[in-house]
Amino acid sequence: MSALRNGAMNGTNGATSAPVSKRFSDIPAAIDVPVQGEAEDEAVEIDLLELFDDPTELCTLFENERAARTYWMTVALAYAKQKKIDHAIEMLVRGGNAMRDNNPREKLSMIGCLCWMYLWKSREAPRVPPDGELASEAKTKEYYLQLATSTLNDASRINPAFPPLFLARGVLQLLRASLQTPKASGHGQVDSEKADLLRSALKAFEDAIRVSQGKNMLAVMGKARTFFSLGKYPESLACYQEVLQKMPDFVDPDPRIGIGSCFWQLGFKDDAKLAWERCLEINPDHKVGNILLGLYYLDASGHIPTNSPDFLRLYKKAMTEYTQKSFKLDKNMPLTCATFAGYFLSRKQLSTVDSLAHKAIQYTDVNAIASDGWYLLARKEHYTGDPERASDFYRRADDARGGAERGYLPAKFGAAQLAVLRGDLGEAKLRLEKMIQQSKNHEAMILLGTLYAEEVFANEEADGKEDKSAEMKKAISLLEGVRGSWKDSKKGMSPDAAVLLNLARLYEHEFPERAQQCLIQVEQLELDQVPEDDHPTDLTNEAEKRAALRKFLPPQLLNNIGCFYSQSEKHEQASEMFEAALGACMKIGEKDQEIDTDALVTTISFNLGRSYESQGLYDRSIEVYEGLLKRHDDYTDARTRLAYIKLRKNPNKEGPDAVSKLYQENPQDLEVRALYGWYMGKVHSRKRPQNINEDHEFRHYKHTLQNYDKHDRYALVGMGNLYLIQAREMRRETDSDKAKRSATYSKAVEFFEKALSLDPKNAYAAQGIAIAMVEDKKDYKTALGVFVKIRDTIRDAHVYVNLGHIYAELRQYSKAIENYEAALSKEGKANDPVILACLGRTWLNKGRSEKLLDAYHEALKYAQKALEAAPDQVHYKFNVAFVQIQMATTVYGLNENQRTLAQLQEAATGLESAISALDEIASHPQTPYPKHDVEQRANMARNTQRKQLERAIASQKEYEERNKEKLQAALEQRQAELRKREEERQKALEKERERQEKIRKEREEIAARDREIAERRAEEDRARQEAEMTTDSETGDKVKRKKKPAPRGDGESRPKRGSRKKKAETDGDESGEERPTKKKRRLTKKDTTANSKYKSAEIIVDSDEDSDEDALDRAERALEKASSPLSDAEEKRGDDDEKMEVDDNRGDDEEEDEDAGVTRRQQSSRSRRGRVVESDEEEDEDDQARPAADTSMADLGGDDDDNEE
């Protein structure tokens, strides 16, 4: 791109004006045509600036006067200069007819000129016949191309080797190739027919270049255009740049347009912009340059949000500054028409869209622009509601780019949208699937994902039994793929709230946390859309500012977020969201009083009351519910919650009365019936009759199912639970009892299965079946799988209790304890005596199984806690006594070396407490076990275990006294070992710290040394660059010092480029490190010959000379002392024979361009090769390498040097 950025290369040396077009520059203002008359030199002057509108008179004059070919062609070109191509063609045709009798070669150039005129007309002619005109009579592009072909054939018959014909043939083939309709031959491939035409064009252009010895820049431009059409953009770019380098003042046609287009296709859009801007600097009225820059800014605006000020600035600049100017310069230019049509489509000016799109289709010779035109027409018809015409236009737009697997993705997407509008979802999904297979188009992914999501939602709303899990997975996969692309800053895609809302609905049941994250992301998008004027200025805390802005958000969104917070038991955040949603409703009412927000306010207020209720803020929740009832006294849900709160606060009088009154007033409401059934269960839980049909709760549920709704799931689960309770209390002594009990469990399972058939995700029904499995079939493993699945759905403590029971039965005591403790951690369950008793029993079993005294202590602790929580329950007191007796038995059974005196004494104390407790339990009127059994256990403890412990204590005292010294020595040895281990650990830690500190210091030293080397090299570079600069005598500017040609000594050879190894050695010397290096070869003199010459000398600095003297001055003085230089021709002739051998491993070296004054560097895989400095000092044979003074070695430093450091 140097040709674009370097003004000196774009114009002549010292010139300040921009290059101008040389097209028709050889056409004079007037010509004198000799005529027959009395005077021999009589002539008629023809003003070529004001030619006749009808060339007939001029043609007649030329025919009568037998004018020479040059007059005919000059006038024809003058007409062409004025854009009157038809008159130019008429002049050339009549001129050719008038010269029919002449030598055919005489009129060859005229025929060639006529061919070019037909090609010109083809560019301006419509692609398809205008409406209302017969195809046989229409003068389309194809019509003029046929005339051009015929004319070119006539010229070729006269002289096929006529050089201008090569260029004409190439352009003709290019234009023919552009009219080829793409075939469905695969994405990114050029059609075979089009490729054949382009290869023919390429051959023609190469022939033109060959016969002109590389000087025909128009042929090079044609070659570049052909490469571009073939998709070979690097090759095309090289050709365009070659034109610009050889003819920097060549502006019509401007190669900068091609350079920018190549950069654009290669992805370097900013470089393309620079090329097109340079084109407009030279010619501000260049229509193509204007529209291309307009498209650049239009593309840039598409990568930023539409609400950004930068979007408006870029879009306005694209349309008003560049596209509009291009349209004013040429109202029929297809690319401009298509661009403007898109603009007017967004403005809904559909009539303008129609005319501009048809122009783009008619006049373009580029299939992509024709496709854009059809697509714009399709969108217009799509918008106006004509799906048939829209579908036809979408098909044409797609076909213009190849259709099928190639084609135009927006047109395919439009056709899919039409299929959705028609209700043909199968076709729409098929089209979208194909699009996504070809390219991961995000719009297609969004639409297809939405279609699958809608299928899932429709099935849910219709309570369908059809399995839509596959559709749900596809929808989530597609929408998540789109969501993931938002994180890629390179794609510049903005998040779409609709995608997130659909994902939230899809995640709602299975993954509520993900659904909540989606809604929170939507909230952030909505907050970003709030205008700056509405932001509070008096708040600095971000959380407070965010809360204040929520009143501008949709209340439905805030309500849904609050519901997810409630579901995850984050009730404070839920309350905040519900309060913000109410504030948003008030804001909507303030803006537009006609909007009815009552339904929203009612729902959100109820949710807020439930949130307060969950936090235990009953007064606030009552206030909310009563406020709702003031506005809607028939709001049963609010009355239900009030009755429940009264029941909780006053369970004896006011609560039951409220529930009974509510039930009497709303006996048909299923929610009220559910609450009443629950209330009856609590009231009659301790006095259930043996006959289940006499149970009040059972009769209530049965009445609900028989008279109100046989599919009421709460009643079904309640019936199942009652059957479970009855089965659990049934006798099981005989086989008949067991069969009856099992049949009752089966009835319970039937009700649970019915509930599950109505609601497959009913966790309570699943839990009931699992309990029946455990209690009836002892199927612990299957039940375990069910409980694990419902654990995240039912967040109650009893789920963890059931899991603990199963793990305890499976003898997985650690997991059982973990689940019991999880149950204890639930709200209101910290002192639940049942859970505490279960923990005590599990610890006791763990102690028995693993012989752990610590486990017995834990069992005793939890048993005592259960007794503290329910001191009136006799069986908890029995549990404490039982654990104490078991602990005494276990300690007594241990060997003397496994127990201590303190443990025995503690066990004896516990045994005494157990004996007293058992005596009290035996005298209690309601003993947990038969009184005789309790008394017998107490007597055994009193008579047997007490004496056993007394003997064990005496024996343990004697043992410990006898082994006191050994025990003390063992204890000291153990403590010494522990101290030693701790010391070793500390030493290892200290050693590791020292190692890390050493590594850190070494890295700091390396970094400091690298910085020092980099700074020294940068300083050397600056000094070297200063040494290269000198002051221009004419301008006074700093310019690079030019090398003067120097004579060569006899046989002196030119230097070769240095090898990579040489580069590393030289840089190492420059860094100041003392390291041995290989010796440089001494250059030997060859025998002198008569035609010997010197290469233009490199700058050589003697390290022994005075360092204060400028190196360049010394070099120039040395050059002046040498013999006079030879001519460039001699130097070029001798170049190939004189090369310097530097490295044995090197092959043929590249030659250096001496005229340019700079050295071309051959690119290697990792670094650039530099020149090898010549040394003409004899004493340079020293092993120590001195610093190189050649400025070209400056760029040899790099990664290799750093590696050697």
Secondary structure, DSSP 8 states (H G I E B T S, - for coil): -HHHH-HHHHS-TT--S-----TTTT--SEEEEE--SSSTT-EEEEESSS--SSTHHHHHHHHHTT--HHHHHHHHHHHHHTT-HHHHHHHHHHHHHHTTTS-GGGGHHHHHHHHHHHHHHHHHS-SS--TTS-TTT---HHHHHHHHHHHHHHHHHH-TT-HHHHHHHHHHHHHHHHTS---SS-TT---HHHHHHHHHHHHHHHHHHHHTTT--HHHHHHHHHHHHHTT-HHHHHHHHHHHHHH-TT--SS-HHHHHHHHHHHTT-HHHHHHHHHHHHHH-TT-HHHHHHHHHHHHHHHTTS-TTSHHHHHHHHIIIIIIIHHHHHH-TT-HHHHHHHHHHHHHTT-HHHHHHHHHHHHHH---HHHHHHHHHHHHHHHHHHT-HHHHHHHHHHHHHTTT-TTSS-HHHHHHHHHHHHHHT-HHHHHHHHHHHHHHS--HHHHHHHHHHHHHHHHHHHHTT--S--HHHHHHHHHHHHHHHHHTT-TTTT----HHHHHHHHHHHTTT-HHHHHHHHHHHHHHHHHHS-GGGS-SS---HHHHHHHHGGGS-HHHHHHHHHHHHHTT-HHHHHHHHHHHHHHHHHHHHH-TTS--HHHHHHHHHHHHHHHHHTT-HHHHHHHHHHHHHH-TT-HHHHHHHHHHHHHH-TTTHHHHHHHHHHHH-TT-HHHHHHHHHHHHHHSTTS--SSGGG-HHHHHHHHHHHHT-TT-HHHHHHHHHHHHHHHHHS--SSHHHHHHHHHHHHHHHHHHHHHHHH-TT-HHHHHHHHHHIIIII--HHHHHHHHHHHTTT--SHHHHHHHHHHHHHTT-HHHHHHHHHHHHTSTT-TT-HHHHHHHHHHHHHHHHHHT-HHHHHHHHHHHHHHHHH-TT-HHHHHHHHHHHHHHHHHHHHS-GGG--HHHHHHHHHHHHHHHHHHHHHHTSSS-SS-HHHHHHHHHHIIIIIHHHHHHHHHHHHHHHHHTHHHHHHHHHHHHHHHHHHHHHHHHHHHHHHHHHHHHHHHHHHHHHHHHHHHHHHHHHHHHHHHHHEEE-TTT--EEE---------TT--B--B--HHHHHHHHHHHTT-----------------TT-----------TTS-TTS-HHHHHHHHHHHS-----HHHHHHHGGG-B----TT--------TTTSS----B-SSSB--B------TTTT-SS------GGGGGG-SHHHHHH-
